[in-house]
Amino acid sequence: MTVSGTAARSAAFEIPDVPDRARMRRETGARLRAAMAARGVDALVLLNNTNVAYATGANWPLGDAGLSHVERPVAVVVAGDPWPHLFLPFREGTSDEAELPADHLHGPVYLEFDEGVDTFARVLAELVPAGSTVAVDECTGAMRRAQDALFPGGAPSDAALVVGAAKLIKTPDEISCLRIANRITEKAIAEVQADLAPGRRQIDLSARFVRRAFELGATANMLDAIWQVMPQSKAEGVWTTHGDLALPLLTTERALAAGDVLWTDVSITYGGYCSDFGRTWIVGDAPNARQQRQFERWHEIITAALEVTRAGASAADLTRAAIAANGGVKPWLPHFYLGHGIGVSAAEMPMIGTDLGAEYDENFVFEPGMVLVLEPVVWEDGTGGYRSEEIVVITDQGFSPLTDYPYDPYGY
């Protein structure tokens, strides 16, 4: 069985089979404007790809979640206006489902250049009323040089605090998009795993996965797929500043050998919303007794964490449960986390078990509609370790799983 079997103690979360994207844009727009009002922000200027996608409902093929480049979409959100303004450097390949009014859909702005910022300053002055409080999620060098002209009302605040707060709780249609993204991923991954054999190269796995994911309806490949061959001991691994395991390492032309232990991690988007998939595989072999016991310990850890996962629980409740199930030791890498949120970004707030600290974890309380990715790690020298990821939706009584993929070759 998969970890979803634990969900028998949890209430189901009603998720539409097909997302209503117009309704989703209205509801996420309402959440975004409520977050603006809560922080006293009158207008948002958004450059980060995933923030633009969240604010406008548009989506397009991406190379990276927040990649900065010369030609990129920009969004302006003004309080009191139900429609965001979207500045696009392209039309082909974008989603028409945002259905913005014609006067809210604009041509490109080039914010890496002084001339482009000068033009944008004039446009912004027409869109944003004088005296407005503005927040921006990113400033290019040219924007900083022209900050007084761009933001005559004063230095902008951080839009990430506004957008991050809005994104915490997902609407049912957003969760539908996330579920479809994960179904696409799991179908593509099943074909990759079936083809896994000694002699296959890491890049062959990536090529097969990406091709199949797009055939199944993926919008974008959110990160370079990871098929990391794990060392037999930490001492044999790549040097790191923290002295622990390195993850992730780039995929190469390395040919896989029988017995290689792979930590996998992939993410695509459907309609702008991400999947996140991670499992541990063994190339052309079955786990030995030590490796099997290690998986069973991982399963005990994830089960313990999920036992306390529900609305009203804190992030610290999950970290305490996971640590207790692992004999008092943190079951995650020092530069990562026990878990994180997911939505238009493959990893977004909340971050659980990070260097944000214990106080953050204690004070972060889960609410229905939040979506988490839990990814504990179990390591023992000589085994290659074990890592898998599970996505769950927080409900009043517990959680509802989005991940539905077996743990082969470990069973369950």
C-alpha positions in Angstrom: 0.0 0.0 0.0 1.0 3.6 -0.2 1.0 6.1 2.6 -2.5 7.1 1.5 -3.7 4.2 3.6 -3.2 6.3 6.7 -5.9 8.7 5.3 -8.6 6.3 6.3 -8.6 8.3 9.6 -8.9 11.5 7.7 -11.8 13.4 6.1 -12.0 13.6 2.4 -11.4 17.0 0.7 -13.8 17.8 -2.1 -11.7 18.3 -5.2 -13.3 18.9 -8.6 -12.2 16.5 -11.3 -11.8 19.4 -13.7 -10.7 22.8 -12.4 -12.9 25.8 -13.2 -10.2 28.2 -14.1 -12.4 31.3 -14.2 -13.7 30.6 -10.7 -10.1 29.9 -9.6 -8.9 33.2 -10.9 -11.7 35.0 -9.1 -11.1 33.3 -5.8 -7.3 33.6 -5.9 -7.7 37.2 -6.9 -9.9 37.8 -3.9 -7.4 36.2 -1.6 -4.6 38.3 -3.1 -6.5 41.6 -2.6 -7.4 40.6 0.9 -3.7 40.0 1.7 -3.0 43.4 0.2 -5.6 45.1 2.4 -4.3 43.3 5.5 -0.8 44.8 4.8 -2.0 48.2 3.7 -0.7 47.7 0.1 -2.5 49.5 -2.7 -0.7 48.0 -5.7 1.6 45.1 -6.5 4.3 45.0 -9.2 5.3 41.4 -9.8 8.2 40.1 -11.8 8.7 36.6 -10.4 7.2 34.1 -12.9 5.2 32.1 -10.3 3.9 35.3 -8.7 2.7 36.6 -12.1 1.0 33.2 -12.8 -0.8 33.3 -9.4 -1.9 36.9 -9.8 -3.1 36.6 -13.4 -4.1 33.0 -14.0 -2.0 32.9 -17.1 0.7 30.3 -17.6 3.4 29.6 -20.1 6.4 27.2 -20.6 9.0 28.0 -18.0 12.6 27.1 -17.5 12.7 27.9 -13.8 10.2 29.0 -11.2 11.6 32.5 -10.7 14.0 32.9 -13.6 15.0 36.5 -14.4 15.5 37.2 -18.0 15.2 40.1 -20.5 11.8 39.0 -21.9 9.5 38.0 -19.1 5.9 38.6 -18.0 5.1 41.3 -15.5 1.9 41.8 -13.5 0.4 44.9 -11.8 -2.4 44.4 -9.3 -4.3 47.4 -8.1 -6.6 47.4 -5.1 -10.2 47.8 -6.1 -9.7 46.5 -9.6 -10.9 42.9 -9.9 -8.6 42.3 -13.0 -4.8 42.3 -12.9 -2.8 44.0 -15.6 -0.5 41.6 -17.5 2.5 42.6 -19.6 3.5 39.8 -22.0 6.5 39.6 -24.3 4.9 36.8 -26.2 1.5 35.3 -27.1 2.2 31.9 -28.6 2.3 29.2 -25.9 0.6 31.2 -23.2 -2.7 30.2 -21.6 -5.9 32.0 -22.9 -7.7 30.9 -19.8 -6.9 34.1 -17.8 -9.4 35.8 -20.0 -8.3 39.3 -19.1 -10.1 42.3 -20.5 -8.4 43.8 -23.5 -7.4 46.9 -21.7 -5.6 44.8 -19.0 -3.5 42.8 -21.4 -0.4 44.8 -22.6 2.7 44.3 -24.7 6.1 43.7 -23.2 8.1 45.8 -20.8 11.9 45.5 -20.6 12.8 46.1 -17.0 16.4 45.2 -17.4 17.1 48.4 -19.4 16.9 52.0 -18.4 14.7 52.8 -21.5 12.3 50.0 -20.6 12.0 51.2 -17.0 11.4 54.8 -18.2 8.5 53.6 -20.3 7.1 51.4 -17.5 7.2 54.3 -15.1 4.9 56.3 -17.3 2.5 53.3 -17.7 2.6 52.6 -14.0 1.7 56.3 -13.2 -1.5 55.8 -15.3 -2.4 52.6 -13.6 -1.6 53.3 -10.0 -3.3 56.3 -8.3 -0.9 58.9 -6.9 0.0 58.4 -3.2 -0.5 54.6 -3.4 1.5 52.3 -1.3 3.3 49.9 -3.6 5.0 46.5 -3.1 7.3 44.8 -5.5 8.7 41.3 -5.4 11.9 42.0 -7.4 13.8 45.0 -8.6 16.2 44.9 -11.5 19.3 47.2 -11.5 17.5 49.5 -13.9 14.5 49.7 -11.6 16.7 50.6 -8.7 18.4 53.3 -10.6 15.0 54.8 -11.5 13.3 54.0 -8.1 12.1 57.6 -7.5 10.4 57.8 -10.9 8.9 54.3 -10.6 7.7 54.7 -7.0 7.2 58.4 -6.3 5.2 57.7 -3.1 8.3 56.1 -1.5 10.4 53.0 -1.5 8.2 49.9 -2.2 7.7 47.2 0.4 8.2 43.4 -0.2 5.4 41.9 -2.3 6.5 38.4 -1.4 5.0 38.9 2.0 1.6 39.7 0.4 1.7 37.0 -2.3 3.0 34.4 0.1 0.2 35.0 2.6 -2.4 34.7 -0.2 -1.0 31.5 -1.5 -1.0 29.6 1.8 -4.5 28.3 1.4 -5.4 26.7 -1.9 -8.9 26.8 -3.4 -10.5 23.5 -4.5 -9.7 24.4 -8.1 -6.1 25.0 -7.3 -5.9 21.6 -5.6 -7.5 20.1 -8.7 -4.7 21.5 -10.8 -2.1 20.2 -8.3 -3.7 16.7 -8.4 -3.7 16.6 -12.2 -0.1 17.7 -12.2 0.8 14.9 -9.9 -1.2 12.3 -11.9 0.7 13.4 -15.1 4.0 13.1 -13.2 3.2 9.7 -11.8 2.1 8.3 -15.2 5.3 9.5 -16.8 7.4 8.3 -13.9 5.9 4.8 -14.1 7.2 4.5 -17.7 10.6 5.7 -16.7 10.8 3.3 -13.8 9.7 0.4 -16.0 12.6 1.2 -18.3 15.2 1.5 -15.6 18.1 -0.9 -16.1 21.9 -1.0 -15.9 23.4 1.0 -18.7 20.7 3.6 -18.9 22.1 7.1 -18.6 20.7 9.7 -16.2 19.9 12.0 -19.1 18.0 9.1 -20.8 15.7 9.0 -17.8 15.2 12.8 -18.0 14.5 12.7 -21.8 11.9 9.9 -21.4 10.2 11.6 -18.4 10.0 15.1 -20.0 8.7 13.8 -23.4 6.0 11.7 -21.7 5.0 14.4 -19.3 4.4 16.9 -22.1 2.5 14.2 -24.1 0.2 13.8 -21.0 -0.5 17.5 -20.8 2.3 19.1 -18.8 2.7 22.9 -19.3 6.3 23.2 -18.1 9.3 21.3 -16.7 9.9 23.1 -13.4 13.3 21.7 -12.6 16.0 19.5 -14.1 15.0 16.0 -13.2 17.2 14.5 -10.4 18.3 10.8 -10.6 21.0 11.1 -8.0 23.3 8.1 -7.4 23.9 8.0 -3.7 27.3 7.2 -2.2 27.8 4.2 0.0 28.9 6.5 2.8 28.9 10.2 3.6 32.7 10.2 3.4 32.6 8.9 -0.2 30.1 11.6 -1.2 30.7 15.1 -2.7 32.2 17.6 -0.2 29.7 19.9 1.4 30.1 22.9 3.7 27.9 21.3 6.3 29.6 17.9 6.2 26.4 16.0 5.3 25.0 14.6 2.1 24.9 16.7 -1.1 21.5 17.0 -2.7 20.6 17.7 -5.4 23.4 17.0 -7.8 23.0 17.7 -11.5 22.0 14.9 -13.9 24.8 13.9 -16.3 25.5 11.3 -19.0 26.6 8.9 -16.3 25.5 5.3 -17.1 23.7 3.6 -14.2 25.1 0.3 -12.8 23.3 -2.6 -11.1 22.8 -1.9 -7.5 23.0 1.9 -7.8 20.6 3.6 -5.3 18.8 6.5 -6.9 17.2 9.4 -5.1 14.7 10.8 -7.6 13.1 14.3 -7.6 11.0 15.8 -10.5 8.5 18.5 -10.9 6.3 19.7 -13.8 3.4 22.1 -14.0 -0.2 21.7 -15.2 -2.0 25.0 -15.8 0.7 26.8 -13.8 0.5 24.4 -10.7 3.3 22.1 -9.7 3.8 18.5 -9.0 6.6 17.2 -6.7 7.7 13.6 -6.9 10.4 11.7 -5.0 11.1 8.1 -4.5 14.2 5.9 -3.9 15.0 3.3 -6.6 17.6 0.5 -6.9 18.9 -0.1 -10.4 18.3 -3.7 -11.5 18.2 -5.1 -8.0 16.1 -5.6 -4.9 16.9 -4.0 -1.6 18.9 -6.0 0.8 17.8 -6.6 4.4 19.5 -3.4 5.7 18.0 -1.3 3.0 14.5 -2.8 3.6 14.7 -2.0 7.3 15.7 1.5 6.4 12.7 1.9 4.2 10.5 0.5 7.0 11.9 3.2 9.4 11.1 5.9 6.8 7.6 4.6 6.7 7.3 4.7 10.4 8.5 8.4 10.4 6.1 9.5 7.6 3.2 7.7 9.3 4.1 9.3 12.7 4.2 12.8 11.0 0.9 12.2 9.3 -0.8 11.0 12.5 -0.6 14.6 13.8 -1.2 16.3 10.4 -4.5 18.2 10.6 -6.0 21.7 10.8 -5.0 23.3 14.1 -1.7 21.4 14.3 1.5 23.3 14.2 4.6 22.7 12.0 6.4 21.9 15.3 3.9 19.1 16.0 5.1 17.4 12.7 8.8 17.9 13.4 8.5 16.5 16.9 6.6 13.4 15.7 9.1 12.8 13.0 12.1 13.2 15.3 10.6 10.9 17.9 9.9 8.2 15.3 13.6 8.5 14.3 15.0 7.9 17.7 15.5 11.6 18.6 17.4 12.5 15.4 16.1 14.8 12.7 15.2 12.7 9.7 16.0 15.3 7.1 19.2 16.9 5.6 20.5 20.0 7.4 20.2 22.2 4.4 16.6 21.1 3.6 13.5 20.5 5.6 11.0 17.9 6.8 8.4 19.5 4.5 7.2 22.5 2.5 4.2 23.9 0.8 3.5 23.6 -3.0 1.4 25.5 -5.5 2.5 27.6 -8.4 6.0 27.0 -7.0 7.4 23.5 -6.4 8.4 24.6 -2.9 6.7 27.5 -1.2 5.7 28.5 2.3 5.4 27.0 4.8 8.9 25.5 5.2 8.8 22.9 8.1 12.0 22.2 10.1 14.3 24.8 8.6 16.7 27.4 10.0 13.7 29.7 10.3 13.8 28.2 13.8 11.7 26.4 16.4 9.7 29.5 17.2 8.5 29.7 13.5 7.5 26.1 13.6 5.6 26.5 16.9 3.7 29.5 15.6 2.8 28.2 12.2 -0.6 26.6 12.5 -2.1 24.6 9.6 -5.5 25.5 8.1 -7.8 23.5 5.8 -6.8 23.8 2.2 -3.1 24.1 2.8 -1.0 21.6 0.8 2.2 20.1 2.1 5.0 18.0 0.7 6.6 15.8 3.4 10.0 14.4 2.5 11.9 12.7 5.5 15.2 11.1 4.8 16.8 8.1 6.5 20.5 7.5 6.2 22.8 4.7 7.2 26.3 4.3 5.8 26.5 1.3 3.5 22.9 1.5 2.3 22.6 4.5 0.0 19.8 5.9 2.2 16.1 6.3 1.7 14.1 9.3 0.7 10.5 9.7 -0.6 8.0 12.5 -0.9 4.3 12.6 -0.1 1.8 15.4 -0.9 -1.2 15.9 1.3 -4.0 18.4 1.6 -4.8 19.6 5.2 -8.4 19.0 6.2 -10.4 19.7 9.4 -10.0 16.1 10.7 -6.6 15.2 9.1 -5.4 15.1 5.6 -6.2 13.9 2.1 -3.3 12.5 0.0 -2.5 13.7 -3.5 0.4 11.3 -4.0 -0.6 7.8 -5.2 2.5 6.0 -6.2 4.0 2.7 -4.8 7.4 2.3 -3.2 8.8 -0.3 -5.5 11.2 -2.1 -5.2 10.7 -1.8 -1.4 7.1 -3.0 -1.4 4.0 -1.4 0.2 
